[in-house]
């Protein structure tokens, strides 16, 4: 990722499956277990980031 450039990040969670897209391209997928209901966390490694216009939508 390029410092200072804005990105659109989308996260989809279905049961234990998590898919993350950056600018409409898949960036990673993973399995997650023991997720506390109603909890969300964002973090950055080796740098810093700002998040704006964060929205959470339920499907179905």
mmCIF file as Biopython writes it, N, C-alpha, C and O atoms, coordinates in Angstrom:
data_model
#
loop_
_atom_site.group_PDB
_atom_site.id
_atom_site.type_symbol
_atom_site.label_atom_id
_atom_site.label_alt_id
_atom_site.label_comp_id
_atom_site.label_asym_id
_atom_site.label_entity_id
_atom_site.label_seq_id
_atom_site.pdbx_PDB_ins_code
_atom_site.Cartn_x
_atom_site.Cartn_y
_atom_site.Cartn_z
_atom_site.occupancy
_atom_site.B_iso_or_equiv
_atom_site.auth_seq_id
_atom_site.auth_asym_id
_atom_site.pdbx_PDB_model_num
ATOM 1   N N  . UNK A ? 1  ? 0.837   -1.164  0.000  1.0 0.0 1  A 1 
ATOM 2   C CA . UNK A ? 1  ? 0.000   0.000   0.000  1.0 0.0 1  A 1 
ATOM 3   C C  . UNK A ? 1  ? 0.891   1.239   0.000  1.0 0.0 1  A 1 
ATOM 4   O O  . UNK A ? 1  ? 1.997   1.234   0.541  1.0 0.0 1  A 1 
ATOM 5   N N  . UNK A ? 2  ? 0.386   2.281   -0.612 1.0 0.0 2  A 1 
ATOM 6   C CA . UNK A ? 2  ? 1.136   3.525   -0.751 1.0 0.0 2  A 1 
ATOM 7   C C  . UNK A ? 2  ? 0.746   4.485   0.374  1.0 0.0 2  A 1 
ATOM 8   O O  . UNK A ? 2  ? -0.438  4.787   0.528  1.0 0.0 2  A 1 
ATOM 9   N N  . UNK A ? 3  ? 1.709   4.974   1.164  1.0 0.0 3  A 1 
ATOM 10  C CA . UNK A ? 3  ? 1.381   5.917   2.231  1.0 0.0 3  A 1 
ATOM 11  C C  . UNK A ? 3  ? 0.676   7.160   1.685  1.0 0.0 3  A 1 
ATOM 12  O O  . UNK A ? 3  ? 1.054   7.693   0.641  1.0 0.0 3  A 1 
ATOM 13  N N  . UNK A ? 4  ? -0.351  7.613   2.401  1.0 0.0 4  A 1 
ATOM 14  C CA . UNK A ? 4  ? -1.071  8.825   2.032  1.0 0.0 4  A 1 
ATOM 15  C C  . UNK A ? 4  ? -2.174  8.623   1.017  1.0 0.0 4  A 1 
ATOM 16  O O  . UNK A ? 4  ? -2.971  9.534   0.792  1.0 0.0 4  A 1 
ATOM 17  N N  . UNK A ? 5  ? -2.244  7.465   0.401  1.0 0.0 5  A 1 
ATOM 18  C CA . UNK A ? 5  ? -3.283  7.195   -0.596 1.0 0.0 5  A 1 
ATOM 19  C C  . UNK A ? 5  ? -4.504  6.597   0.098  1.0 0.0 5  A 1 
ATOM 20  O O  . UNK A ? 5  ? -4.363  5.686   0.913  1.0 0.0 5  A 1 
ATOM 21  N N  . UNK A ? 6  ? -5.694  7.095   -0.213 1.0 0.0 6  A 1 
ATOM 22  C CA . UNK A ? 6  ? -6.896  6.499   0.380  1.0 0.0 6  A 1 
ATOM 23  C C  . UNK A ? 6  ? -7.250  5.183   -0.317 1.0 0.0 6  A 1 
ATOM 24  O O  . UNK A ? 6  ? -7.051  5.035   -1.523 1.0 0.0 6  A 1 
ATOM 25  N N  . UNK A ? 7  ? -7.769  4.249   0.445  1.0 0.0 7  A 1 
ATOM 26  C CA . UNK A ? 7  ? -8.200  2.953   -0.071 1.0 0.0 7  A 1 
ATOM 27  C C  . UNK A ? 7  ? -9.612  2.669   0.405  1.0 0.0 7  A 1 
ATOM 28  O O  . UNK A ? 7  ? -10.016 3.115   1.478  1.0 0.0 7  A 1 
ATOM 29  N N  . UNK A ? 8  ? -10.356 1.931   -0.391 1.0 0.0 8  A 1 
ATOM 30  C CA . UNK A ? 8  ? -11.660 1.437   0.049  1.0 0.0 8  A 1 
ATOM 31  C C  . UNK A ? 8  ? -11.460 -0.007  0.488  1.0 0.0 8  A 1 
ATOM 32  O O  . UNK A ? 8  ? -11.038 -0.852  -0.301 1.0 0.0 8  A 1 
ATOM 33  N N  . UNK A ? 9  ? -11.764 -0.281  1.744  1.0 0.0 9  A 1 
ATOM 34  C CA . UNK A ? 9  ? -11.586 -1.616  2.303  1.0 0.0 9  A 1 
ATOM 35  C C  . UNK A ? 9  ? -12.951 -2.160  2.693  1.0 0.0 9  A 1 
ATOM 36  O O  . UNK A ? 9  ? -13.715 -1.505  3.402  1.0 0.0 9  A 1 
ATOM 37  N N  . UNK A ? 10 ? -13.248 -3.371  2.220  1.0 0.0 10 A 1 
ATOM 38  C CA . UNK A ? 10 ? -14.503 -4.039  2.567  1.0 0.0 10 A 1 
ATOM 39  C C  . UNK A ? 10 ? -14.174 -5.362  3.229  1.0 0.0 10 A 1 
ATOM 40  O O  . UNK A ? 10 ? -13.300 -6.100  2.775  1.0 0.0 10 A 1 
ATOM 41  N N  . UNK A ? 11 ? -14.890 -5.655  4.312  1.0 0.0 11 A 1 
ATOM 42  C CA . UNK A ? 11 ? -14.704 -6.900  5.049  1.0 0.0 11 A 1 
ATOM 43  C C  . UNK A ? 11 ? -16.039 -7.629  5.078  1.0 0.0 11 A 1 
ATOM 44  O O  . UNK A ? 11 ? -17.057 -7.061  5.473  1.0 0.0 11 A 1 
ATOM 45  N N  . UNK A ? 12 ? -16.028 -8.890  4.659  1.0 0.0 12 A 1 
ATOM 46  C CA . UNK A ? 12 ? -17.224 -9.725  4.675  1.0 0.0 12 A 1 
ATOM 47  C C  . UNK A ? 12 ? -16.966 -10.906 5.598  1.0 0.0 12 A 1 
ATOM 48  O O  . UNK A ? 12 ? -15.960 -11.604 5.470  1.0 0.0 12 A 1 
ATOM 49  N N  . UNK A ? 13 ? -17.887 -11.121 6.531  1.0 0.0 13 A 1 
ATOM 50  C CA . UNK A ? 13 ? -17.768 -12.235 7.467  1.0 0.0 13 A 1 
ATOM 51  C C  . UNK A ? 13 ? -19.004 -13.105 7.328  1.0 0.0 13 A 1 
ATOM 52  O O  . UNK A ? 13 ? -20.132 -12.620 7.413  1.0 0.0 13 A 1 
ATOM 53  N N  . UNK A ? 14 ? -18.778 -14.405 7.112  1.0 0.0 14 A 1 
ATOM 54  C CA . UNK A ? 14 ? -19.857 -15.391 6.998  1.0 0.0 14 A 1 
ATOM 55  C C  . UNK A ? 14 ? -19.469 -16.574 7.876  1.0 0.0 14 A 1 
ATOM 56  O O  . UNK A ? 14 ? -18.666 -17.418 7.479  1.0 0.0 14 A 1 
ATOM 57  N N  . UNK A ? 15 ? -20.046 -16.625 9.067  1.0 0.0 15 A 1 
ATOM 58  C CA . UNK A ? 15 ? -19.662 -17.670 10.010 1.0 0.0 15 A 1 
ATOM 59  C C  . UNK A ? 15 ? -18.221 -17.475 10.441 1.0 0.0 15 A 1 
ATOM 60  O O  . UNK A ? 15 ? -17.878 -16.464 11.053 1.0 0.0 15 A 1 
ATOM 61  N N  . UNK A ? 16 ? -17.373 -18.455 10.118 1.0 0.0 16 A 1 
ATOM 62  C CA . UNK A ? 16 ? -15.958 -18.362 10.498 1.0 0.0 16 A 1 
ATOM 63  C C  . UNK A ? 16 ? -15.083 -17.862 9.353  1.0 0.0 16 A 1 
ATOM 64  O O  . UNK A ? 16 ? -13.868 -17.746 9.511  1.0 0.0 16 A 1 
ATOM 65  N N  . UNK A ? 17 ? -15.682 -17.568 8.209  1.0 0.0 17 A 1 
ATOM 66  C CA . UNK A ? 17 ? -14.912 -17.129 7.041  1.0 0.0 17 A 1 
ATOM 67  C C  . UNK A ? 17 ? -14.902 -15.606 6.963  1.0 0.0 17 A 1 
ATOM 68  O O  . UNK A ? 17 ? -15.946 -14.962 7.067  1.0 0.0 17 A 1 
ATOM 69  N N  . UNK A ? 18 ? -13.714 -15.041 6.779  1.0 0.0 18 A 1 
ATOM 70  C CA . UNK A ? 18 ? -13.542 -13.594 6.633  1.0 0.0 18 A 1 
ATOM 71  C C  . UNK A ? 18 ? -12.833 -13.328 5.310  1.0 0.0 18 A 1 
ATOM 72  O O  . UNK A ? 18 ? -11.783 -13.909 5.037  1.0 0.0 18 A 1 
ATOM 73  N N  . UNK A ? 19 ? -13.407 -12.450 4.488  1.0 0.0 19 A 1 
ATOM 74  C CA . UNK A ? 19 ? -12.779 -12.030 3.236  1.0 0.0 19 A 1 
ATOM 75  C C  . UNK A ? 19 ? -12.586 -10.527 3.278  1.0 0.0 19 A 1 
ATOM 76  O O  . UNK A ? 19 ? -13.494 -9.790  3.662  1.0 0.0 19 A 1 
ATOM 77  N N  . UNK A ? 20 ? -11.408 -10.071 2.883  1.0 0.0 20 A 1 
ATOM 78  C CA . UNK A ? 20 ? -11.094 -8.646  2.885  1.0 0.0 20 A 1 
ATOM 79  C C  . UNK A ? 20 ? -10.719 -8.222  1.474  1.0 0.0 20 A 1 
ATOM 80  O O  . UNK A ? 20 ? -9.873  -8.838  0.825  1.0 0.0 20 A 1 
ATOM 81  N N  . UNK A ? 21 ? -11.364 -7.159  1.015  1.0 0.0 21 A 1 
ATOM 82  C CA . UNK A ? 21 ? -11.116 -6.614  -0.318 1.0 0.0 21 A 1 
ATOM 83  C C  . UNK A ? 21 ? -10.546 -5.208  -0.178 1.0 0.0 21 A 1 
ATOM 84  O O  . UNK A ? 21 ? -10.983 -4.436  0.676  1.0 0.0 21 A 1 
ATOM 85  N N  . UNK A ? 22 ? -9.575  -4.882  -1.012 1.0 0.0 22 A 1 
ATOM 86  C CA . UNK A ? 22 ? -9.007  -3.541  -1.075 1.0 0.0 22 A 1 
ATOM 87  C C  . UNK A ? 22 ? -9.224  -3.038  -2.492 1.0 0.0 22 A 1 
ATOM 88  O O  . UNK A ? 22 ? -8.744  -3.637  -3.455 1.0 0.0 22 A 1 
ATOM 89  N N  . UNK A ? 23 ? -9.954  -1.929  -2.613 1.0 0.0 23 A 1 
ATOM 90  C CA . UNK A ? 23 ? -10.286 -1.363  -3.929 1.0 0.0 23 A 1 
ATOM 91  C C  . UNK A ? 23 ? -10.853 -2.421  -4.870 1.0 0.0 23 A 1 
ATOM 92  O O  . UNK A ? 23 ? -10.422 -2.537  -6.017 1.0 0.0 23 A 1 
ATOM 93  N N  . UNK A ? 24 ? -11.828 -3.195  -4.374 1.0 0.0 24 A 1 
ATOM 94  C CA . UNK A ? 24 ? -12.575 -4.198  -5.143 1.0 0.0 24 A 1 
ATOM 95  C C  . UNK A ? 24 ? -11.775 -5.436  -5.525 1.0 0.0 24 A 1 
ATOM 96  O O  . UNK A ? 24 ? -12.294 -6.283  -6.251 1.0 0.0 24 A 1 
ATOM 97  N N  . UNK A ? 25 ? -10.534 -5.577  -5.068 1.0 0.0 25 A 1 
ATOM 98  C CA . UNK A ? 25 ? -9.736  -6.779  -5.331 1.0 0.0 25 A 1 
ATOM 99  C C  . UNK A ? 25 ? -9.522  -7.529  -4.024 1.0 0.0 25 A 1 
ATOM 100 O O  . UNK A ? 25 ? -9.252  -6.917  -2.990 1.0 0.0 25 A 1 
ATOM 101 N N  . UNK A ? 26 ? -9.643  -8.857  -4.068 1.0 0.0 26 A 1 
ATOM 102 C CA . UNK A ? 26 ? -9.458  -9.621  -2.834 1.0 0.0 26 A 1 
ATOM 103 C C  . UNK A ? 26 ? -8.021  -9.485  -2.353 1.0 0.0 26 A 1 
ATOM 104 O O  . UNK A ? 26 ? -7.076  -9.651  -3.125 1.0 0.0 26 A 1 
ATOM 105 N N  . UNK A ? 27 ? -7.872  -9.186  -1.089 1.0 0.0 27 A 1 
ATOM 106 C CA . UNK A ? 27 ? -6.549  -9.005  -0.496 1.0 0.0 27 A 1 
ATOM 107 C C  . UNK A ? 27 ? -6.189  -10.190 0.390  1.0 0.0 27 A 1 
ATOM 108 O O  . UNK A ? 27 ? -5.030  -10.601 0.448  1.0 0.0 27 A 1 
ATOM 109 N N  . UNK A ? 28 ? -7.200  -10.744 1.086  1.0 0.0 28 A 1 
ATOM 110 C CA . UNK A ? 28 ? -6.934  -11.908 1.927  1.0 0.0 28 A 1 
ATOM 111 C C  . UNK A ? 28 ? -8.233  -12.562 2.340  1.0 0.0 28 A 1 
ATOM 112 O O  . UNK A ? 28 ? -9.293  -11.935 2.331  1.0 0.0 28 A 1 
ATOM 113 N N  . UNK A ? 29 ? -8.140  -13.813 2.699  1.0 0.0 29 A 1 
ATOM 114 C CA . UNK A ? 29 ? -9.254  -14.526 3.305  1.0 0.0 29 A 1 
ATOM 115 C C  . UNK A ? 29 ? -8.688  -15.358 4.446  1.0 0.0 29 A 1 
ATOM 116 O O  . UNK A ? 29 ? -7.533  -15.782 4.408  1.0 0.0 29 A 1 
ATOM 117 N N  . UNK A ? 30 ? -9.510  -15.585 5.453  1.0 0.0 30 A 1 
ATOM 118 C CA . UNK A ? 30 ? -9.035  -16.305 6.633  1.0 0.0 30 A 1 
ATOM 119 C C  . UNK A ? 30 ? -10.212 -16.930 7.363  1.0 0.0 30 A 1 
ATOM 120 O O  . UNK A ? 30 ? -11.363 -16.550 7.150  1.0 0.0 30 A 1 
ATOM 121 N N  . UNK A ? 31 ? -9.916  -17.877 8.212  1.0 0.0 31 A 1 
ATOM 122 C CA . UNK A ? 31 ? -10.898 -18.445 9.127  1.0 0.0 31 A 1 
ATOM 123 C C  . UNK A ? 31 ? -10.702 -17.787 10.487 1.0 0.0 31 A 1 
ATOM 124 O O  . UNK A ? 31 ? -9.575  -17.559 10.927 1.0 0.0 31 A 1 
ATOM 125 N N  . UNK A ? 32 ? -11.811 -17.488 11.138 1.0 0.0 32 A 1 
ATOM 126 C CA . UNK A ? 32 ? -11.761 -16.873 12.465 1.0 0.0 32 A 1 
ATOM 127 C C  . UNK A ? 32 ? -12.625 -17.703 13.406 1.0 0.0 32 A 1 
ATOM 128 O O  . UNK A ? 32 ? -13.713 -18.144 13.034 1.0 0.0 32 A 1 
ATOM 129 N N  . UNK A ? 33 ? -12.143 -17.912 14.607 1.0 0.0 33 A 1 
ATOM 130 C CA . UNK A ? 33 ? -12.874 -18.710 15.580 1.0 0.0 33 A 1 
ATOM 131 C C  . UNK A ? 33 ? -13.013 -17.930 16.878 1.0 0.0 33 A 1 
ATOM 132 O O  . UNK A ? 33 ? -12.209 -17.049 17.182 1.0 0.0 33 A 1 
ATOM 133 N N  . UNK A ? 34 ? -14.043 -18.268 17.633 1.0 0.0 34 A 1 
ATOM 134 C CA . UNK A ? 34 ? -14.295 -17.644 18.939 1.0 0.0 34 A 1 
ATOM 135 C C  . UNK A ? 34 ? -14.377 -16.122 18.843 1.0 0.0 34 A 1 
ATOM 136 O O  . UNK A ? 34 ? -13.738 -15.410 19.617 1.0 0.0 34 A 1 
ATOM 137 N N  . UNK A ? 35 ? -15.165 -15.632 17.894 1.0 0.0 35 A 1 
ATOM 138 C CA . UNK A ? 35 ? -15.342 -14.189 17.717 1.0 0.0 35 A 1 
ATOM 139 C C  . UNK A ? 35 ? -16.422 -13.710 18.687 1.0 0.0 35 A 1 
ATOM 140 O O  . UNK A ? 35 ? -17.554 -14.188 18.620 1.0 0.0 35 A 1 
ATOM 141 N N  . UNK A ? 36 ? -16.100 -12.779 19.587 1.0 0.0 36 A 1 
ATOM 142 C CA . UNK A ? 36 ? -17.136 -12.244 20.475 1.0 0.0 36 A 1 
ATOM 143 C C  . UNK A ? 36 ? -18.195 -11.493 19.668 1.0 0.0 36 A 1 
ATOM 144 O O  . UNK A ? 36 ? -17.864 -10.646 18.838 1.0 0.0 36 A 1 
ATOM 145 N N  . UNK A ? 37 ? -19.446 -11.802 19.910 1.0 0.0 37 A 1 
ATOM 146 C CA . UNK A ? 37 ? -20.542 -11.163 19.189 1.0 0.0 37 A 1 
ATOM 147 C C  . UNK A ? 37 ? -20.548 -9.662  19.447 1.0 0.0 37 A 1 
ATOM 148 O O  . UNK A ? 37 ? -20.435 -9.219  20.590 1.0 0.0 37 A 1 
ATOM 149 N N  . UNK A ? 38 ? -20.680 -8.879  18.369 1.0 0.0 38 A 1 
ATOM 150 C CA . UNK A ? 38 ? -20.774 -7.433  18.488 1.0 0.0 38 A 1 
ATOM 151 C C  . UNK A ? 38 ? -19.443 -6.722  18.664 1.0 0.0 38 A 1 
ATOM 152 O O  . UNK A ? 38 ? -19.425 -5.531  18.975 1.0 0.0 38 A 1 
ATOM 153 N N  . UNK A ? 39 ? -18.336 -7.412  18.475 1.0 0.0 39 A 1 
ATOM 154 C CA . UNK A ? 39 ? -17.013 -6.798  18.650 1.0 0.0 39 A 1 
ATOM 155 C C  . UNK A ? 39 ? -16.315 -6.656  17.303 1.0 0.0 39 A 1 
ATOM 156 O O  . UNK A ? 39 ? -16.424 -7.531  16.445 1.0 0.0 39 A 1 
ATOM 157 N N  . UNK A ? 40 ? -15.602 -5.553  17.123 1.0 0.0 40 A 1 
ATOM 158 C CA . UNK A ? 40 ? -14.846 -5.292  15.908 1.0 0.0 40 A 1 
ATOM 159 C C  . UNK A ? 40 ? -13.557 -4.593  16.294 1.0 0.0 40 A 1 
ATOM 160 O O  . UNK A ? 40 ? -13.557 -3.712  17.154 1.0 0.0 40 A 1 
ATOM 161 N N  . UNK A ? 41 ? -12.466 -4.978  15.669 1.0 0.0 41 A 1 
ATOM 162 C CA . UNK A ? 41 ? -11.192 -4.329  15.949 1.0 0.0 41 A 1 
ATOM 163 C C  . UNK A ? 41 ? -10.432 -4.057  14.664 1.0 0.0 41 A 1 
ATOM 164 O O  . UNK A ? 41 ? -10.466 -4.863  13.734 1.0 0.0 41 A 1 
ATOM 165 N N  . UNK A ? 42 ? -9.754  -2.936  14.611 1.0 0.0 42 A 1 
ATOM 166 C CA . UNK A ? 42 ? -8.902  -2.574  13.480 1.0 0.0 42 A 1 
ATOM 167 C C  . UNK A ? 42 ? -7.519  -2.258  14.023 1.0 0.0 42 A 1 
ATOM 168 O O  . UNK A ? 42 ? -7.391  -1.619  15.068 1.0 0.0 42 A 1 
ATOM 169 N N  . UNK A ? 43 ? -6.484  -2.701  13.322 1.0 0.0 43 A 1 
ATOM 170 C CA . UNK A ? 43 ? -5.137  -2.377  13.776 1.0 0.0 43 A 1 
ATOM 171 C C  . UNK A ? 43 ? -4.215  -2.217  12.582 1.0 0.0 43 A 1 
ATOM 172 O O  . UNK A ? 43 ? -4.525  -2.657  11.475 1.0 0.0 43 A 1 
ATOM 173 N N  . UNK A ? 44 ? -3.095  -1.591  12.819 1.0 0.0 44 A 1 
ATOM 174 C CA . UNK A ? 44 ? -2.076  -1.361  11.795 1.0 0.0 44 A 1 
ATOM 175 C C  . UNK A ? 44 ? -0.744  -1.825  12.368 1.0 0.0 44 A 1 
ATOM 176 O O  . UNK A ? 44 ? -0.430  -1.562  13.529 1.0 0.0 44 A 1 
ATOM 177 N N  . UNK A ? 45 ? 0.029   -2.511  11.551 1.0 0.0 45 A 1 
ATOM 178 C CA . UNK A ? 45 ? 1.348   -2.981  11.957 1.0 0.0 45 A 1 
ATOM 179 C C  . UNK A ? 45 ? 2.411   -2.188  11.205 1.0 0.0 45 A 1 
ATOM 180 O O  . UNK A ? 45 ? 2.291   -1.994  9.995  1.0 0.0 45 A 1 
ATOM 181 N N  . UNK A ? 46 ? 3.427   -1.738  11.885 1.0 0.0 46 A 1 
ATOM 182 C CA . UNK A ? 46 ? 4.548   -1.009  11.298 1.0 0.0 46 A 1 
ATOM 183 C C  . UNK A ? 46 ? 4.112   0.274   10.586 1.0 0.0 46 A 1 
ATOM 184 O O  . UNK A ? 46 ? 4.498   0.515   9.443  1.0 0.0 46 A 1 
ATOM 185 N N  . UNK A ? 47 ? 3.321   1.081   11.253 1.0 0.0 47 A 1 
ATOM 186 C CA . UNK A ? 47 ? 2.899   2.348   10.668 1.0 0.0 47 A 1 
ATOM 187 C C  . UNK A ? 47 ? 1.696   2.898   11.402 1.0 0.0 47 A 1 
ATOM 188 O O  . UNK A ? 47 ? 1.462   2.561   12.562 1.0 0.0 47 A 1 
ATOM 189 N N  . UNK A ? 48 ? 0.935   3.740   10.732 1.0 0.0 48 A 1 
ATOM 190 C CA . UNK A ? 48 ? -0.281  4.292   11.308 1.0 0.0 48 A 1 
ATOM 191 C C  . UNK A ? 48 ? -1.312  4.468   10.197 1.0 0.0 48 A 1 
ATOM 192 O O  . UNK A ? 48 ? -0.972  4.513   9.015  1.0 0.0 48 A 1 
ATOM 193 N N  . UNK A ? 49 ? -2.568  4.564   10.598 1.0 0.0 49 A 1 
ATOM 194 C CA . UNK A ? 49 ? -3.654  4.717   9.621  1.0 0.0 49 A 1 
ATOM 195 C C  . UNK A ? 49 ? -4.791  5.490   10.249 1.0 0.0 49 A 1 
ATOM 196 O O  . UNK A ? 49 ? -4.941  5.528   11.471 1.0 0.0 49 A 1 
ATOM 197 N N  . UNK A ? 50 ? -5.578  6.098   9.407  1.0 0.0 50 A 1 
ATOM 198 C CA . UNK A ? 50 ? -6.805  6.753   9.835  1.0 0.0 50 A 1 
ATOM 199 C C  . UNK A ? 50 ? -7.964  6.071   9.123  1.0 0.0 50 A 1 
ATOM 200 O O  . UNK A ? 50 ? -7.842  5.688   7.959  1.0 0.0 50 A 1 
ATOM 201 N N  . UNK A ? 51 ? -9.067  5.922   9.805  1.0 0.0 51 A 1 
ATOM 202 C CA . UNK A ? 51 ? -10.244 5.301   9.221  1.0 0.0 51 A 1 
ATOM 203 C C  . UNK A ? 51 ? -11.376 6.313   9.247  1.0 0.0 51 A 1 
ATOM 204 O O  . UNK A ? 51 ? -11.617 6.957   10.268 1.0 0.0 51 A 1 
ATOM 205 N N  . UNK A ? 52 ? -12.071 6.455   8.128  1.0 0.0 52 A 1 
ATOM 206 C CA . UNK A ? 52 ? -13.217 7.365   8.076  1.0 0.0 52 A 1 
ATOM 207 C C  . UNK A ? 52 ? -14.361 6.676   7.346  1.0 0.0 52 A 1 
ATOM 208 O O  . UNK A ? 52 ? -14.166 5.713   6.604  1.0 0.0 52 A 1 
ATOM 209 N N  . UNK A ? 53 ? -15.539 7.191   7.576  1.0 0.0 53 A 1 
ATOM 210 C CA . UNK A ? 53 ? -16.747 6.661   6.942  1.0 0.0 53 A 1 
ATOM 211 C C  . UNK A ? 53 ? -16.885 5.155   7.159  1.0 0.0 53 A 1 
ATOM 212 O O  . UNK A ? 53 ? -17.207 4.417   6.228  1.0 0.0 53 A 1 
ATOM 213 N N  . UNK A ? 54 ? -16.639 4.702   8.394  1.0 0.0 54 A 1 
ATOM 214 C CA . UNK A ? 54 ? -16.774 3.288   8.731  1.0 0.0 54 A 1 
ATOM 215 C C  . UNK A ? 54 ? -18.254 2.964   8.871  1.0 0.0 54 A 1 
ATOM 216 O O  . UNK A ? 54 ? -18.981 3.623   9.614  1.0 0.0 54 A 1 
ATOM 217 N N  . UNK A ? 55 ? -18.692 1.933   8.142  1.0 0.0 55 A 1 
ATOM 218 C CA . UNK A ? 55 ? -20.087 1.492   8.209  1.0 0.0 55 A 1 
ATOM 219 C C  . UNK A ? 55 ? -20.120 -0.014  8.423  1.0 0.0 55 A 1 
ATOM 220 O O  . UNK A ? 55 ? -19.269 -0.745  7.914  1.0 0.0 55 A 1 
ATOM 221 N N  . UNK A ? 56 ? -21.106 -0.466  9.176  1.0 0.0 56 A 1 
ATOM 222 C CA . UNK A ? 56 ? -21.326 -1.893  9.374  1.0 0.0 56 A 1 
ATOM 223 C C  . UNK A ? 56 ? -22.735 -2.199  8.894  1.0 0.0 56 A 1 
ATOM 224 O O  . UNK A ? 56 ? -23.706 -1.610  9.370  1.0 0.0 56 A 1 
ATOM 225 N N  . UNK A ? 57 ? -22.839 -3.125  7.947  1.0 0.0 57 A 1 
ATOM 226 C CA . UNK A ? 57 ? -24.127 -3.508  7.381  1.0 0.0 57 A 1 
ATOM 227 C C  . UNK A ? 57 ? -24.351 -4.997  7.592  1.0 0.0 57 A 1 
ATOM 228 O O  . UNK A ? 57 ? -23.441 -5.802  7.392  1.0 0.0 57 A 1 
ATOM 229 N N  . UNK A ? 58 ? -25.554 -5.358  7.996  1.0 0.0 58 A 1 
ATOM 230 C CA . UNK A ? 58 ? -25.911 -6.770  8.130  1.0 0.0 58 A 1 
ATOM 231 C C  . UNK A ? 58 ? -26.599 -7.227  6.854  1.0 0.0 58 A 1 
ATOM 232 O O  . UNK A ? 58 ? -27.444 -6.522  6.303  1.0 0.0 58 A 1 
ATOM 233 N N  . UNK A ? 59 ? -26.234 -8.392  6.399  1.0 0.0 59 A 1 
ATOM 234 C CA . UNK A ? 59 ? -26.879 -8.963  5.213  1.0 0.0 59 A 1 
ATOM 235 C C  . UNK A ? 59 ? -28.032 -9.847  5.639  1.0 0.0 59 A 1 
ATOM 236 O O  . UNK A ? 59 ? -28.079 -10.352 6.761  1.0 0.0 59 A 1 
ATOM 237 N N  . UNK A ? 60 ? -28.964 -10.020 4.710  1.0 0.0 60 A 1 
ATOM 238 C CA . UNK A ? 60 ? -30.054 -10.961 4.969  1.0 0.0 60 A 1 
ATOM 239 C C  . UNK A ? 60 ? -31.213 -10.284 5.448  1.0 0.0 60 A 1 
ATOM 240 O O  . UNK A ? 60 ? -32.232 -10.920 5.719  1.0 0.0 60 A 1 
#
